[in-house]
Amino acid sequence: MSLVLDPAAQDLLFREAHTANAFTDEPVTEEQVQAIYDLVKFGPTAFNQTPLRIVLVRSAEARERLVAHMAEGNQAKTATAPLVAILAADNEFHEELPALFPAFPQAKDLFFAERPAREAAAGLNAALQAAYFIIGVRAAGLAAGPMTGFDAAGVQKEFLDGDHTPLMVVNIGKPGEGASYPRSPRLAYDDVITTV
């Protein structure tokens, strides 16, 4: 066996996991979300950047405001998911770098003084963290339904404080009846991997 991770865990995280479009009404607890974050915060990023910001949408009033900004095909599932998370990139993440990357505190000013460099780094590294978050949701025995079909400007104005760019909205919960489509094809190893 080439992988040290138990086959059942491999199935849970990858082979048997699907994007979920329907959920049971079983709630997702604060303790579950805390456990997910406490696991995935260790995923690698450049210079230990931590630009991901997460807004949990729990109240009925906030859910209604969010659904109004979702694409039509994403509204019903967002309205009924047990928990919805807005994942965003903090474009001012560099302010935390001296504490988060003490081996090279100068990185804050050396690499990220200019806005375009910060935005590019925030987008890339927050996307990495968002992927870790989705895997963490699966590790908790839950399913994730990540979506990019929404009015980003509207979500930013309604839900995000500071200089944050919304990346995706993720429905979270136990998968329900008809939660996912059949597995779509994936590219084969030889289609993706080149050795030089």
Secondary structure, DSSP 8 states (H G I E B T S, - for coil): ----S-HHHHIIIIIS----S-B-S----HHHHHHHHHHHTTS--GGG---EEEEEE-SHHHHHHHHTTB-HHHHHHHHHSSEEEEEEEETTGGGGHHHH-TT-TTHHHHHHSSHHHHHHHHHHHHHHHHHHHHHHHHHTT-EEEEE--B-HHHHHHHH--SSEEEEEEEEEE-B-TT-S--------HHHH----
